Amino acid sequence: MGCQVVTEAGEVLGELKDVIPSGGNDIFVVQGKKEILIPALKTVIKQIDLPNRKIIVAPPPGLLEIYEI
């Protein structure tokens, strides 16, 4: 919790506020301008850098457009 979530392109999405366990995979709850739900999949979560409190993600096509980011 509290890590900054950033896209591979460097766009800051917000801060990791919660992790929701679900059947197939966990879901990261990111709070920025709006709350964004990001699936915690290997194809999406590219790097978790705990010492620097940063998570790099590659959101699936269309995910950010849902939230109008």
Beta strands, then each sheet from edge to edge (+ up, - down):
strand 1: 4-7
strand 2: 12-20
strand 3: 27-31
strand 4: 35-39
strand 5: 45-49
strand 6: 54-57
sheet 1: 4+ 3- 2+ 1- 6- 5+
end
